[in-house]
Amino acid sequence: MDKEKMININANLVDEPTFSSFEKDGETVEVANFTLVKKYGKGKEYMNLKT
């Protein structure tokens, strides 16, 4: 049985997400790619995510 994990991220979206799909084991898998930025004091952390 697959377990799903949920996390909360407080960040800003850098640009519009891009959407694509691919075939795996005869099924279509939908993918969203996006980048978030989170500010820490005077610094920044960028996160590239695929879901």
MIDOSE-1310 file (N, C-alpha, C; in nm, 2 decimals, decimal comma, always signed):
residues 51
mdke	+0,08/-0,12/+0,00/+0,00/+0,00/+0,00/+0,09/+0,12/+0,00; +0,06/+0,22/-0,09/+0,14/+0,34/-0,10/+0,09/+0,44/+0,01; +0,19/+0,50/+0,07/+0,16/+0,61/+0,17/+0,20/+0,74/+0,11; +0,11/+0,84/+0,13/+0,13/+0,97/+0,08/+0,18/+1,06/+0,20
kmin	+0,27/+1,15/+0,17/+0,32/+1,24/+0,27/+0,28/+1,38/+0,23; +0,24/+1,46/+0,33/+0,21/+1,60/+0,30/+0,30/+1,69/+0,38; +0,35/+1,79/+0,32/+0,43/+1,89/+0,39/+0,38/+2,03/+0,35; +0,40/+2,12/+0,44/+0,37/+2,26/+0,42/+0,50/+2,34/+0,39
inan	+0,50/+2,42/+0,28/+0,61/+2,50/+0,24/+0,56/+2,64/+0,23; +0,62/+2,73/+0,31/+0,58/+2,87/+0,30/+0,69/+2,94/+0,21; +0,66/+2,96/+0,08/+0,75/+3,02/-0,02/+0,67/+3,08/-0,13; +0,75/+3,15/-0,22/+0,69/+3,22/-0,33/+0,72/+3,14/-0,46
lvde	+0,63/+3,14/-0,55/+0,65/+3,08/-0,68/+0,73/+3,17/-0,77; +0,84/+3,12/-0,83/+0,93/+3,21/-0,90/+0,87/+3,24/-1,04; +0,81/+3,14/-1,11/+0,76/+3,15/-1,24/+0,64/+3,06/-1,26; +0,58/+3,07/-1,37/+0,46/+2,98/-1,40/+0,51/+2,83/-1,40
ptfs	+0,44/+2,74/-1,35/+0,47/+2,60/-1,36/+0,46/+2,55/-1,50; +0,54/+2,45/-1,54/+0,53/+2,39/-1,67/+0,47/+2,25/-1,65; +0,39/+2,20/-1,74/+0,32/+2,08/-1,73/+0,36/+1,99/-1,84; +0,38/+1,86/-1,81/+0,41/+1,76/-1,92/+0,36/+1,63/-1,87
sfek	+0,38/+1,53/-1,96/+0,34/+1,39/-1,93/+0,43/+1,29/-1,99; +0,44/+1,17/-1,94/+0,51/+1,07/-2,00/+0,44/+0,93/-1,98; +0,48/+0,83/-2,05/+0,42/+0,70/-2,04/+0,51/+0,61/-1,95; +0,45/+0,54/-1,86/+0,52/+0,45/-1,77/+0,43/+0,33/-1,75
dget	+0,48/+0,21/-1,79/+0,41/+0,09/-1,77/+0,27/+0,10/-1,84; +0,26/+0,16/-1,95/+0,13/+0,17/-2,02/+0,04/+0,28/-1,97; +0,08/+0,35/-1,87/-0,01/+0,46/-1,81/+0,06/+0,59/-1,83; -0,03/+0,69/-1,85/+0,02/+0,83/-1,86/+0,04/+0,89/-1,73
veva	+0,16/+0,95/-1,70/+0,19/+1,01/-1,58/+0,20/+1,16/-1,60; +0,12/+1,24/-1,53/+0,12/+1,39/-1,54/+0,23/+1,45/-1,45; +0,30/+1,54/-1,49/+0,41/+1,60/-1,41/+0,40/+1,76/-1,42; +0,42/+1,82/-1,30/+0,43/+1,97/-1,29/+0,57/+2,00/-1,24
nftl	+0,64/+2,09/-1,31/+0,77/+2,14/-1,27/+0,76/+2,29/-1,23; +0,81/+2,32/-1,11/+0,81/+2,46/-1,07/+0,92/+2,49/-0,97; +0,95/+2,62/-0,96/+1,05/+2,66/-0,87/+1,00/+2,76/-0,76; +1,04/+2,73/-0,64/+0,99/+2,82/-0,52/+1,12/+2,89/-0,47
vkky	+1,09/+3,00/-0,41/+1,20/+3,07/-0,33/+1,15/+3,11/-0,19; +1,24/+3,08/-0,10/+1,20/+3,11/+0,04/+1,31/+3,20/+0,10; +1,27/+3,31/+0,16/+1,37/+3,40/+0,21/+1,40/+3,37/+0,36; +1,53/+3,37/+0,39/+1,58/+3,36/+0,53/+1,66/+3,48/+0,57
gkgk	+1,60/+3,57/+0,64/+1,67/+3,69/+0,68/+1,72/+3,76/+0,55; +1,85/+3,77/+0,52/+1,90/+3,84/+0,40/+1,93/+3,73/+0,29; +1,92/+3,61/+0,32/+1,95/+3,50/+0,22/+1,82/+3,45/+0,16; +1,84/+3,37/+0,05/+1,73/+3,31/-0,02/+1,76/+3,16/-0,04
eymn	+1,66/+3,07/-0,05/+1,68/+2,93/-0,08/+1,58/+2,90/-0,20; +1,64/+2,85/-0,31/+1,55/+2,81/-0,42/+1,53/+2,66/-0,42; +1,41/+2,62/-0,45/+1,37/+2,48/-0,46/+1,31/+2,45/-0,59; +1,37/+2,36/-0,67/+1,31/+2,31/-0,79/+1,24/+2,18/-0,76
lkt	+1,11/+2,18/-0,79/+1,02/+2,07/-0,76/+0,95/+2,01/-0,88; +0,94/+1,88/-0,87/+0,87/+1,81/-0,98/+0,76/+1,72/-0,90; +0,64/+1,73/-0,95/+0,54/+1,65/-0,88/+0,44/+1,60/-0,99
